[in-house]
Structure formats: C-alpha cells, structure tokens
Amino acid sequence: MPGITIEFTEEELAELRAEAKEQGLAIKRLAHDILTEDVVRRRQRKHFTAEASEKFGVLAPEFLDAFEEGDR
C-alpha cells in the first residue's frame, strides 16, 4: 500500500500518541482518519462556498433592487 512520511515535533507526536491511546487506536489509524476526514470536510466546504457564491451572484441583483441602500 502506498504511504507518506510526515515529520512532527516531539510535542505534536506526543499529542497524537495521547489521542490515539485515548481512542484505543493505533497512531497510524488515527493519523489516517484525521487526514482523510479533514480532506473531505475541506472539499465539501469548497464545494459549498462555490455554490453559495454562484447563488449569491444570481440573487444579488434582485436583492439590491428590492431594498433601498439604508435598508440592506
């Protein structure tokens, strides 16, 4: 299976070890789960932001027309 090497400070590694121990996981499993979950969240956030920006672009003119500047 392909892998990567990640360097940590002693403090960072100690935190990872403590968290893995608390969760009853191997440190490799914990690191894998943290990385993959973060990637998924970041991609979802990026997708949401892109769609929200697109929707704003469509709705903004109507909003600006519906309310006077002082009421926005």
C-alpha positions as CSV (number, residue, x, y, z in Angstrom):
1,M,0.0,0.0,0.0
2,P,1.4,3.5,-0.8
3,G,2.4,5.7,2.1
4,I,3.7,9.0,3.0
5,T,6.2,10.2,5.7
6,I,5.2,13.1,7.8
7,E,7.5,14.8,10.3
8,F,6.2,16.1,13.6
9,T,7.7,17.9,16.5
10,E,8.1,15.9,19.7
11,E,5.1,17.8,21.2
12,E,2.9,17.2,18.2
13,L,3.8,13.5,18.2
14,A,3.1,13.3,21.9
15,E,-0.4,14.8,21.4
16,L,-1.1,12.3,18.6
17,R,0.1,9.4,20.8
18,A,-2.1,10.6,23.7
19,E,-5.1,10.9,21.4
20,A,-4.6,7.5,19.8
21,K,-4.3,6.0,23.3
22,E,-7.5,7.7,24.5
23,Q,-9.4,6.4,21.4
24,G,-7.9,3.0,21.6
25,L,-6.4,3.3,18.1
26,A,-3.1,2.8,16.5
27,I,-1.4,6.1,15.8
28,K,-1.3,5.2,12.1
29,R,-5.1,4.7,12.1
30,L,-5.7,7.9,14.0
31,A,-3.5,9.9,11.6
32,H,-5.1,8.3,8.6
33,D,-8.6,9.1,9.8
34,I,-7.8,12.7,10.8
35,L,-6.2,13.4,7.4
36,T,-9.0,11.8,5.3
37,E,-11.8,13.4,7.3
38,D,-10.1,16.8,7.0
39,V,-9.7,16.4,3.3
40,V,-13.4,15.5,2.9
41,R,-14.5,18.5,5.1
42,R,-12.3,20.9,3.1
43,R,-13.6,19.7,-0.2
44,Q,-17.2,19.9,1.0
45,R,-16.6,23.4,2.3
46,K,-15.0,24.4,-1.0
47,H,-17.9,23.0,-3.0
48,F,-20.5,24.7,-0.7
49,T,-18.7,28.1,-1.0
50,A,-18.6,27.8,-4.8
51,E,-22.3,27.0,-5.0
52,A,-23.2,29.7,-2.4
53,S,-21.2,32.3,-4.4
54,E,-22.9,31.3,-7.6
55,K,-26.3,31.6,-6.0
56,F,-25.4,34.9,-4.5
57,G,-24.4,36.2,-7.9
58,V,-27.9,35.2,-9.2
59,L,-29.9,36.6,-6.3
60,A,-27.8,39.8,-5.5
61,P,-29.3,42.0,-8.2
62,E,-32.9,41.1,-7.2
63,F,-32.0,41.8,-3.5
64,L,-30.3,45.1,-4.3
65,D,-33.4,46.2,-6.4
66,A,-35.8,45.2,-3.6
67,F,-34.2,47.2,-0.8
68,E,-33.0,50.7,-0.6
69,E,-29.4,51.1,0.4
70,G,-30.3,52.2,4.0
71,D,-32.5,49.1,4.4
72,R,-29.9,46.5,3.4
